[in-house]
Amino acid sequence: MTSTGHCNNIMNPALLEIGVGSFNAPSSTYRHYWTQAFGRQ
């Protein structure tokens, strides 16, 4: 929540839907990657 851009997206009342994805890459540096998309249809 310390990132202004991320906080604005998360707290935006106009965005009513969320999609979440994950990817597992055991040989990579971080191994687990996550993404989220906010929107409104």
PDBQT receptor file of N, H, CA, C and O in Angstrom, charges set to zero:
ATOM      1  N   MET A   1       0.809  -1.190   0.000  1.00  0.00    +0.000 N 
ATOM      2  CA  MET A   1       0.000   0.000   0.000  1.00  0.00    +0.000 C 
ATOM      3  C   MET A   1       0.859   1.265   0.000  1.00  0.00    +0.000 C 
ATOM      4  O   MET A   1       0.321   2.372  -0.001  1.00  0.00    +0.000 OA
ATOM      5  N   THR A   2       2.148   1.120   0.001  1.00  0.00    +0.000 N 
ATOM      6  H   THR A   2       2.585   0.220   0.001  1.00  0.00    +0.000 HD
ATOM      7  CA  THR A   2       3.015   2.304  -0.018  1.00  0.00    +0.000 C 
ATOM      8  C   THR A   2       3.194   2.864  -1.417  1.00  0.00    +0.000 C 
ATOM      9  O   THR A   2       3.713   3.969  -1.578  1.00  0.00    +0.000 OA
ATOM     10  N   SER A   3       2.771   2.116  -2.432  1.00  0.00    +0.000 N 
ATOM     11  H   SER A   3       2.349   1.219  -2.301  1.00  0.00    +0.000 HD
ATOM     12  CA  SER A   3       2.840   2.609  -3.806  1.00  0.00    +0.000 C 
ATOM     13  C   SER A   3       1.549   3.357  -4.119  1.00  0.00    +0.000 C 
ATOM     14  O   SER A   3       0.463   2.783  -4.031  1.00  0.00    +0.000 OA
ATOM     15  N   THR A   4       1.656   4.616  -4.480  1.00  0.00    +0.000 N 
ATOM     16  H   THR A   4       2.538   5.083  -4.552  1.00  0.00    +0.000 HD
ATOM     17  CA  THR A   4       0.465   5.424  -4.770  1.00  0.00    +0.000 C 
ATOM     18  C   THR A   4      -0.384   4.804  -5.873  1.00  0.00    +0.000 C 
ATOM     19  O   THR A   4      -1.608   4.744  -5.751  1.00  0.00    +0.000 OA
ATOM     20  N   GLY A   5       0.250   4.345  -6.944  1.00  0.00    +0.000 N 
ATOM     21  H   GLY A   5       1.244   4.394  -7.042  1.00  0.00    +0.000 HD
ATOM     22  CA  GLY A   5      -0.496   3.744  -8.050  1.00  0.00    +0.000 C 
ATOM     23  C   GLY A   5      -1.238   2.490  -7.639  1.00  0.00    +0.000 C 
ATOM     24  O   GLY A   5      -2.404   2.312  -7.989  1.00  0.00    +0.000 OA
ATOM     25  N   HIS A   6      -0.566   1.611  -6.893  1.00  0.00    +0.000 N 
ATOM     26  H   HIS A   6       0.382   1.754  -6.609  1.00  0.00    +0.000 HD
ATOM     27  CA  HIS A   6      -1.212   0.382  -6.440  1.00  0.00    +0.000 C 
ATOM     28  C   HIS A   6      -2.350   0.688  -5.467  1.00  0.00    +0.000 C 
ATOM     29  O   HIS A   6      -3.430   0.108  -5.569  1.00  0.00    +0.000 OA
ATOM     30  N   CYS A   7      -2.112   1.580  -4.544  1.00  0.00    +0.000 N 
ATOM     31  H   CYS A   7      -1.235   2.052  -4.461  1.00  0.00    +0.000 HD
ATOM     32  CA  CYS A   7      -3.135   1.954  -3.567  1.00  0.00    +0.000 C 
ATOM     33  C   CYS A   7      -4.358   2.545  -4.261  1.00  0.00    +0.000 C 
ATOM     34  O   CYS A   7      -5.489   2.210  -3.906  1.00  0.00    +0.000 OA
ATOM     35  N   ASN A   8      -4.147   3.418  -5.245  1.00  0.00    +0.000 N 
ATOM     36  H   ASN A   8      -3.229   3.690  -5.533  1.00  0.00    +0.000 HD
ATOM     37  CA  ASN A   8      -5.267   4.017  -5.976  1.00  0.00    +0.000 C 
ATOM     38  C   ASN A   8      -6.105   2.958  -6.672  1.00  0.00    +0.000 C 
ATOM     39  O   ASN A   8      -7.333   3.045  -6.662  1.00  0.00    +0.000 OA
ATOM     40  N   ASN A   9      -5.472   1.963  -7.275  1.00  0.00    +0.000 N 
ATOM     41  H   ASN A   9      -4.475   1.892  -7.283  1.00  0.00    +0.000 HD
ATOM     42  CA  ASN A   9      -6.219   0.890  -7.936  1.00  0.00    +0.000 C 
ATOM     43  C   ASN A   9      -7.008   0.061  -6.934  1.00  0.00    +0.000 C 
ATOM     44  O   ASN A   9      -8.182  -0.234  -7.158  1.00  0.00    +0.000 OA
ATOM     45  N   ILE A  10      -6.378  -0.311  -5.845  1.00  0.00    +0.000 N 
ATOM     46  H   ILE A  10      -5.425  -0.071  -5.663  1.00  0.00    +0.000 HD
ATOM     47  CA  ILE A  10      -7.036  -1.160  -4.847  1.00  0.00    +0.000 C 
ATOM     48  C   ILE A  10      -8.213  -0.448  -4.201  1.00  0.00    +0.000 C 
ATOM     49  O   ILE A  10      -9.247  -1.067  -3.949  1.00  0.00    +0.000 OA
ATOM     50  N   MET A  11      -8.071   0.838  -3.930  1.00  0.00    +0.000 N 
ATOM     51  H   MET A  11      -7.231   1.341  -4.135  1.00  0.00    +0.000 HD
ATOM     52  CA  MET A  11      -9.097   1.587  -3.205  1.00  0.00    +0.000 C 
ATOM     53  C   MET A  11     -10.131   2.263  -4.109  1.00  0.00    +0.000 C 
ATOM     54  O   MET A  11     -11.054   2.897  -3.597  1.00  0.00    +0.000 OA
ATOM     55  N   ASN A  12     -10.008   2.151  -5.413  1.00  0.00    +0.000 N 
ATOM     56  H   ASN A  12      -9.259   1.636  -5.829  1.00  0.00    +0.000 HD
ATOM     57  CA  ASN A  12     -10.915   2.805  -6.352  1.00  0.00    +0.000 C 
ATOM     58  C   ASN A  12     -12.300   2.173  -6.283  1.00  0.00    +0.000 C 
ATOM     59  O   ASN A  12     -12.447   1.005  -6.644  1.00  0.00    +0.000 OA
ATOM     60  N   PRO A  13     -13.329   2.907  -5.829  1.00  0.00    +0.000 N 
ATOM     61  CA  PRO A  13     -14.670   2.335  -5.696  1.00  0.00    +0.000 C 
ATOM     62  C   PRO A  13     -15.344   2.036  -7.045  1.00  0.00    +0.000 C 
ATOM     63  O   PRO A  13     -16.353   1.332  -7.079  1.00  0.00    +0.000 OA
ATOM     64  N   ALA A  14     -14.810   2.555  -8.141  1.00  0.00    +0.000 N 
ATOM     65  H   ALA A  14     -13.991   3.127  -8.113  1.00  0.00    +0.000 HD
ATOM     66  CA  ALA A  14     -15.393   2.292  -9.463  1.00  0.00    +0.000 C 
ATOM     67  C   ALA A  14     -15.001   0.905  -9.985  1.00  0.00    +0.000 C 
ATOM     68  O   ALA A  14     -15.635   0.384 -10.903  1.00  0.00    +0.000 OA
ATOM     69  N   LEU A  15     -13.973   0.319  -9.409  1.00  0.00    +0.000 N 
ATOM     70  H   LEU A  15     -13.458   0.741  -8.663  1.00  0.00    +0.000 HD
ATOM     71  CA  LEU A  15     -13.514  -0.999  -9.854  1.00  0.00    +0.000 C 
ATOM     72  C   LEU A  15     -14.174  -2.056  -8.977  1.00  0.00    +0.000 C 
ATOM     73  O   LEU A  15     -13.891  -2.150  -7.783  1.00  0.00    +0.000 OA
ATOM     74  N   LEU A  16     -15.055  -2.851  -9.579  1.00  0.00    +0.000 N 
ATOM     75  H   LEU A  16     -15.285  -2.775 -10.550  1.00  0.00    +0.000 HD
ATOM     76  CA  LEU A  16     -15.895  -3.773  -8.820  1.00  0.00    +0.000 C 
ATOM     77  C   LEU A  16     -15.504  -5.241  -8.972  1.00  0.00    +0.000 C 
ATOM     78  O   LEU A  16     -16.047  -6.096  -8.273  1.00  0.00    +0.000 OA
ATOM     79  N   GLU A  17     -14.587  -5.540  -9.856  1.00  0.00    +0.000 N 
ATOM     80  H   GLU A  17     -14.145  -4.845 -10.424  1.00  0.00    +0.000 HD
ATOM     81  CA  GLU A  17     -14.209  -6.932 -10.101  1.00  0.00    +0.000 C 
ATOM     82  C   GLU A  17     -12.697  -7.081 -10.011  1.00  0.00    +0.000 C 
ATOM     83  O   GLU A  17     -11.948  -6.131 -10.238  1.00  0.00    +0.000 OA
ATOM     84  N   ILE A  18     -12.265  -8.291  -9.677  1.00  0.00    +0.000 N 
ATOM     85  H   ILE A  18     -12.874  -9.063  -9.493  1.00  0.00    +0.000 HD
ATOM     86  CA  ILE A  18     -10.834  -8.562  -9.582  1.00  0.00    +0.000 C 
ATOM     87  C   ILE A  18     -10.545  -9.925 -10.211  1.00  0.00    +0.000 C 
ATOM     88  O   ILE A  18     -11.322 -10.870 -10.072  1.00  0.00    +0.000 OA
ATOM     89  N   GLY A  19      -9.436 -10.000 -10.888  1.00  0.00    +0.000 N 
ATOM     90  H   GLY A  19      -8.805  -9.232 -11.001  1.00  0.00    +0.000 HD
ATOM     91  CA  GLY A  19      -8.936 -11.272 -11.401  1.00  0.00    +0.000 C 
ATOM     92  C   GLY A  19      -7.550 -11.488 -10.808  1.00  0.00    +0.000 C 
ATOM     93  O   GLY A  19      -6.741 -10.562 -10.743  1.00  0.00    +0.000 OA
ATOM     94  N   VAL A  20      -7.284 -12.706 -10.380  1.00  0.00    +0.000 N 
ATOM     95  H   VAL A  20      -7.940 -13.459 -10.432  1.00  0.00    +0.000 HD
ATOM     96  CA  VAL A  20      -6.007 -13.027  -9.756  1.00  0.00    +0.000 C 
ATOM     97  C   VAL A  20      -5.392 -14.214 -10.480  1.00  0.00    +0.000 C 
ATOM     98  O   VAL A  20      -6.083 -15.184 -10.790  1.00  0.00    +0.000 OA
ATOM     99  N   GLY A  21      -4.104 -14.139 -10.747  1.00  0.00    +0.000 N 
ATOM    100  H   GLY A  21      -3.543 -13.351 -10.496  1.00  0.00    +0.000 HD
ATOM    101  CA  GLY A  21      -3.408 -15.241 -11.401  1.00  0.00    +0.000 C 
ATOM    102  C   GLY A  21      -2.107 -15.550 -10.697  1.00  0.00    +0.000 C 
ATOM    103  O   GLY A  21      -1.502 -14.682 -10.068  1.00  0.00    +0.000 OA
ATOM    104  N   SER A  22      -1.685 -16.792 -10.808  1.00  0.00    +0.000 N 
ATOM    105  H   SER A  22      -2.177 -17.497 -11.318  1.00  0.00    +0.000 HD
ATOM    106  CA  SER A  22      -0.402 -17.183 -10.229  1.00  0.00    +0.000 C 
ATOM    107  C   SER A  22       0.332 -18.081 -11.206  1.00  0.00    +0.000 C 
ATOM    108  O   SER A  22      -0.277 -18.743 -12.046  1.00  0.00    +0.000 OA
ATOM    109  N   PHE A  23       1.644 -18.090 -11.082  1.00  0.00    +0.000 N 
ATOM    110  H   PHE A  23       2.139 -17.552 -10.400  1.00  0.00    +0.000 HD
ATOM    111  CA  PHE A  23       2.494 -18.920 -11.929  1.00  0.00    +0.000 C 
ATOM    112  C   PHE A  23       3.634 -19.451 -11.083  1.00  0.00    +0.000 C 
ATOM    113  O   PHE A  23       4.280 -18.693 -10.360  1.00  0.00    +0.000 OA
ATOM    114  N   ASN A  24       3.880 -20.723 -11.168  1.00  0.00    +0.000 N 
ATOM    115  H   ASN A  24       3.355 -21.339 -11.756  1.00  0.00    +0.000 HD
ATOM    116  CA  ASN A  24       4.953 -21.350 -10.415  1.00  0.00    +0.000 C 
ATOM    117  C   ASN A  24       6.103 -21.668 -11.363  1.00  0.00    +0.000 C 
ATOM    118  O   ASN A  24       5.924 -22.395 -12.341  1.00  0.00    +0.000 OA
ATOM    119  N   ALA A  25       7.273 -21.128 -11.076  1.00  0.00    +0.000 N 
ATOM    120  H   ALA A  25       7.418 -20.537 -10.282  1.00  0.00    +0.000 HD
ATOM    121  CA  ALA A  25       8.473 -21.350 -11.882  1.00  0.00    +0.000 C 
ATOM    122  C   ALA A  25       9.603 -21.755 -10.938  1.00  0.00    +0.000 C 
ATOM    123  O   ALA A  25      10.379 -20.899 -10.514  1.00  0.00    +0.000 OA
ATOM    124  N   PRO A  26       9.710 -23.040 -10.601  1.00  0.00    +0.000 N 
ATOM    125  CA  PRO A  26      10.656 -23.497  -9.580  1.00  0.00    +0.000 C 
ATOM    126  C   PRO A  26      12.112 -23.110  -9.827  1.00  0.00    +0.000 C 
ATOM    127  O   PRO A  26      12.868 -22.945  -8.870  1.00  0.00    +0.000 OA
ATOM    128  N   SER A  27      12.518 -22.964 -11.068  1.00  0.00    +0.000 N 
ATOM    129  H   SER A  27      11.904 -23.098 -11.846  1.00  0.00    +0.000 HD
ATOM    130  CA  SER A  27      13.926 -22.665 -11.341  1.00  0.00    +0.000 C 
ATOM    131  C   SER A  27      14.217 -21.163 -11.427  1.00  0.00    +0.000 C 
ATOM    132  O   SER A  27      15.362 -20.778 -11.666  1.00  0.00    +0.000 OA
ATOM    133  N   SER A  28      13.213 -20.315 -11.239  1.00  0.00    +0.000 N 
ATOM    134  H   SER A  28      12.283 -20.627 -11.046  1.00  0.00    +0.000 HD
ATOM    135  CA  SER A  28      13.438 -18.871 -11.313  1.00  0.00    +0.000 C 
ATOM    136  C   SER A  28      13.853 -18.308  -9.950  1.00  0.00    +0.000 C 
ATOM    137  O   SER A  28      13.821 -19.016  -8.944  1.00  0.00    +0.000 OA
ATOM    138  N   THR A  29      14.230 -17.072  -9.929  1.00  0.00    +0.000 N 
ATOM    139  H   THR A  29      14.256 -16.497 -10.746  1.00  0.00    +0.000 HD
ATOM    140  CA  THR A  29      14.683 -16.425  -8.701  1.00  0.00    +0.000 C 
ATOM    141  C   THR A  29      13.615 -16.408  -7.623  1.00  0.00    +0.000 C 
ATOM    142  O   THR A  29      13.896 -16.708  -6.463  1.00  0.00    +0.000 OA
ATOM    143  N   TYR A  30      12.388 -16.058  -7.998  1.00  0.00    +0.000 N 
ATOM    144  H   TYR A  30      12.160 -15.814  -8.941  1.00  0.00    +0.000 HD
ATOM    145  CA  TYR A  30      11.328 -15.880  -6.996  1.00  0.00    +0.000 C 
ATOM    146  C   TYR A  30      10.392 -17.078  -6.886  1.00  0.00    +0.000 C 
ATOM    147  O   TYR A  30       9.642 -17.176  -5.915  1.00  0.00    +0.000 OA
ATOM    148  N   ARG A  31      10.415 -17.966  -7.828  1.00  0.00    +0.000 N 
ATOM    149  H   ARG A  31      11.025 -17.886  -8.616  1.00  0.00    +0.000 HD
ATOM    150  CA  ARG A  31       9.639 -19.211  -7.880  1.00  0.00    +0.000 C 
ATOM    151  C   ARG A  31       8.132 -19.014  -8.030  1.00  0.00    +0.000 C 
ATOM    152  O   ARG A  31       7.511 -19.710  -8.833  1.00  0.00    +0.000 OA
ATOM    153  N   HIS A  32       7.528 -18.097  -7.292  1.00  0.00    +0.000 N 
ATOM    154  H   HIS A  32       8.032 -17.531  -6.639  1.00  0.00    +0.000 HD
ATOM    155  CA  HIS A  32       6.079 -17.880  -7.367  1.00  0.00    +0.000 C 
ATOM    156  C   HIS A  32       5.805 -16.453  -7.833  1.00  0.00    +0.000 C 
ATOM    157  O   HIS A  32       6.352 -15.497  -7.283  1.00  0.00    +0.000 OA
ATOM    158  N   TYR A  33       4.963 -16.317  -8.841  1.00  0.00    +0.000 N 
ATOM    159  H   TYR A  33       4.519 -17.094  -9.288  1.00  0.00    +0.000 HD
ATOM    160  CA  TYR A  33       4.604 -15.004  -9.377  1.00  0.00    +0.000 C 
ATOM    161  C   TYR A  33       3.099 -14.830  -9.283  1.00  0.00    +0.000 C 
ATOM    162  O   TYR A  33       2.343 -15.757  -9.571  1.00  0.00    +0.000 OA
ATOM    163  N   TRP A  34       2.671 -13.667  -8.889  1.00  0.00    +0.000 N 
ATOM    164  H   TRP A  34       3.286 -12.913  -8.655  1.00  0.00    +0.000 HD
ATOM    165  CA  TRP A  34       1.254 -13.344  -8.741  1.00  0.00    +0.000 C 
ATOM    166  C   TRP A  34       0.936 -12.077  -9.525  1.00  0.00    +0.000 C 
ATOM    167  O   TRP A  34       1.771 -11.184  -9.665  1.00  0.00    +0.000 OA
ATOM    168  N   THR A  35      -0.291 -12.022 -10.033  1.00  0.00    +0.000 N 
ATOM    169  H   THR A  35      -0.970 -12.747  -9.920  1.00  0.00    +0.000 HD
ATOM    170  CA  THR A  35      -0.759 -10.806 -10.693  1.00  0.00    +0.000 C 
ATOM    171  C   THR A  35      -2.226 -10.597 -10.323  1.00  0.00    +0.000 C 
ATOM    172  O   THR A  35      -2.942 -11.542  -9.994  1.00  0.00    +0.000 OA
ATOM    173  N   GLN A  36      -2.646  -9.357 -10.385  1.00  0.00    +0.000 N 
ATOM    174  H   GLN A  36      -2.064  -8.589 -10.652  1.00  0.00    +0.000 HD
ATOM    175  CA  GLN A  36      -4.055  -9.058 -10.159  1.00  0.00    +0.000 C 
ATOM    176  C   GLN A  36      -4.495  -7.968 -11.131  1.00  0.00    +0.000 C 
ATOM    177  O   GLN A  36      -3.734  -7.066 -11.480  1.00  0.00    +0.000 OA
ATOM    178  N   ALA A  37      -5.735  -8.085 -11.548  1.00  0.00    +0.000 N 
ATOM    179  H   ALA A  37      -6.353  -8.818 -11.265  1.00  0.00    +0.000 HD
ATOM    180  CA  ALA A  37      -6.314  -7.100 -12.474  1.00  0.00    +0.000 C 
ATOM    181  C   ALA A  37      -7.631  -6.625 -11.898  1.00  0.00    +0.000 C 
ATOM    182  O   ALA A  37      -8.485  -7.431 -11.531  1.00  0.00    +0.000 OA
ATOM    183  N   PHE A  38      -7.794  -5.318 -11.822  1.00  0.00    +0.000 N 
ATOM    184  H   PHE A  38      -7.100  -4.663 -12.121  1.00  0.00    +0.000 HD
ATOM    185  CA  PHE A  38      -9.020  -4.720 -11.315  1.00  0.00    +0.000 C 
ATOM    186  C   PHE A  38      -9.805  -4.153 -12.477  1.00  0.00    +0.000 C 
ATOM    187  O   PHE A  38      -9.224  -3.623 -13.424  1.00  0.00    +0.000 OA
ATOM    188  N   GLY A  39     -11.125  -4.262 -12.412  1.00  0.00    +0.000 N 
ATOM    189  H   GLY A  39     -11.597  -4.693 -11.643  1.00  0.00    +0.000 HD
ATOM    190  CA  GLY A  39     -11.922  -3.725 -13.503  1.00  0.00    +0.000 C 
ATOM    191  C   GLY A  39     -13.394  -3.592 -13.153  1.00  0.00    +0.000 C 
ATOM    192  O   GLY A  39     -13.829  -3.815 -12.024  1.00  0.00    +0.000 OA
ATOM    193  N   ARG A  40     -14.128  -3.218 -14.180  1.00  0.00    +0.000 N 
ATOM    194  H   ARG A  40     -13.774  -3.036 -15.097  1.00  0.00    +0.000 HD
ATOM    195  CA  ARG A  40     -15.570  -3.062 -14.053  1.00  0.00    +0.000 C 
ATOM    196  C   ARG A  40     -16.169  -3.365 -15.413  1.00  0.00    +0.000 C 
ATOM    197  O   ARG A  40     -15.697  -2.865 -16.434  1.00  0.00    +0.000 OA
ATOM    198  N   GLN A  41     -17.185  -4.166 -15.423  1.00  0.00    +0.000 N 
ATOM    199  H   GLN A  41     -17.568  -4.572 -14.594  1.00  0.00    +0.000 HD
ATOM    200  CA  GLN A  41     -17.797  -4.544 -16.689  1.00  0.00    +0.000 C 
ATOM    201  C   GLN A  41     -19.006  -3.693 -16.969  1.00  0.00    +0.000 C 
ATOM    202  O   GLN A  41     -19.658  -3.867 -17.999  1.00  0.00    +0.000 OA
TER     203      GLN A  41
